[in-house]
Amino acid sequence: MKKIGVAMNISELGATEDMIDGITEGTLILEGGYKVLTKDEIRQVLINSL
């Protein structure tokens, strides 16, 4: 994926640790998927994606 220019993490898209809370709050949580994530789980996924 990297060879064809796909971003491998969100920091490559310009996201910083300071933006994590804003991104988390702006995330729409939809019911009905495999697992509905909490805001804390979303925040952790974003941190791990930096």
TORKOLRO-525304 format. One record per residue (C-alpha): residue number from 0; residue in three letters; x, y, z. Coordinates in pm, 1 decimal, padded with zeros to 6 digits. Example, Ala and Ser with C-alpha at 12.3 -4.5 7.8 and 13.67 -1.06 7.14 Angstrom:
2
+-----+------+----------+----------+----------+
!  nr ! rest !        x !        y !        z !
+-----+------+----------+----------+----------+
!   0 !  ALA !  01230.0 ! -00450.0 !  00780.0 !
!   1 !  SER !  01367.0 ! -00106.0 !  00714.0 !
+-----+------+----------+----------+----------+
REM end
This chain:
50
+-----+------+----------+----------+----------+
!  nr ! rest !        x !        y !        z !
+-----+------+----------+----------+----------+
!   0 !  MET !  00000.0 !  00000.0 !  00000.0 !
!   1 !  LYS !  00282.0 !  00237.4 !  00084.2 !
!   2 !  LYS !  00433.4 !  00177.2 ! -00259.3 !
!   3 !  ILE !  00121.9 !  00319.1 ! -00427.5 !
!   4 !  GLY !  00106.4 !  00618.5 ! -00192.5 !
!   5 !  VAL ! -00160.8 !  00517.4 !  00057.6 !
!   6 !  ALA ! -00116.3 !  00681.1 !  00400.4 !
!   7 !  MET ! -00017.8 !  00418.8 !  00654.6 !
!   8 !  ASN ! -00115.1 !  00620.6 !  00963.3 !
!   9 !  ILE ! -00309.4 !  00934.3 !  01045.0 !
!  10 !  SER !  00002.8 !  01139.1 !  01114.4 !
!  11 !  GLU !  00084.9 !  01104.5 !  00743.8 !
!  12 !  LEU ! -00248.9 !  01278.9 !  00681.8 !
!  13 !  GLY ! -00144.9 !  01568.6 !  00906.0 !
!  14 !  ALA ! -00310.4 !  01460.1 !  01229.9 !
!  15 !  THR ! -00128.3 !  01533.8 !  01555.3 !
!  16 !  GLU ! -00177.0 !  01418.9 !  01912.2 !
!  17 !  ASP ! -00327.4 !  01758.5 !  01992.7 !
!  18 !  MET ! -00607.5 !  01687.0 !  01742.8 !
!  19 !  ILE ! -00712.1 !  01349.3 !  01888.6 !
!  20 !  ASP ! -00981.8 !  01480.9 !  02125.2 !
!  21 !  GLY ! -01140.5 !  01691.4 !  01849.5 !
!  22 !  ILE ! -01138.0 !  01402.9 !  01603.6 !
!  23 !  THR ! -01286.4 !  01174.6 !  01869.5 !
!  24 !  GLU ! -01567.4 !  01419.2 !  01946.9 !
!  25 !  GLY ! -01639.6 !  01463.8 !  01576.8 !
!  26 !  THR ! -01679.4 !  01090.3 !  01521.0 !
!  27 !  LEU ! -02032.1 !  00968.7 !  01453.0 !
!  28 !  ILE ! -02111.6 !  00645.2 !  01635.3 !
!  29 !  LEU ! -02360.5 !  00426.2 !  01449.9 !
!  30 !  GLU ! -02538.6 !  00127.2 !  01599.3 !
!  31 !  GLY ! -02564.8 ! -00204.1 !  01417.7 !
!  32 !  GLY ! -02209.3 ! -00289.9 !  01325.3 !
!  33 !  TYR ! -01997.2 ! -00578.8 !  01444.3 !
!  34 !  LYS ! -01902.0 ! -00381.6 !  01757.2 !
!  35 !  VAL ! -02014.8 ! -00035.2 !  01856.0 !
!  36 !  LEU ! -01709.0 !  00152.0 !  01981.1 !
!  37 !  THR ! -01718.6 !  00391.4 !  02274.5 !
!  38 !  LYS ! -01556.5 !  00735.0 !  02254.9 !
!  39 !  ASP ! -01271.0 !  00600.8 !  02471.5 !
!  40 !  GLU ! -01214.3 !  00309.4 !  02231.7 !
!  41 !  ILE ! -01220.2 !  00545.1 !  01932.8 !
!  42 !  ARG ! -00970.1 !  00772.9 !  02105.1 !
!  43 !  GLN ! -00737.8 !  00475.9 !  02169.8 !
!  44 !  VAL ! -00761.3 !  00362.2 !  01806.9 !
!  45 !  LEU ! -00666.2 !  00712.8 !  01694.3 !
!  46 !  ILE ! -00373.3 !  00730.9 !  01933.7 !
!  47 !  ASN ! -00251.4 !  00393.0 !  01810.3 !
!  48 !  SER ! -00286.8 !  00520.0 !  01451.3 !
!  49 !  LEU ! -00046.7 !  00810.4 !  01497.7 !
+-----+------+----------+----------+----------+
REM end
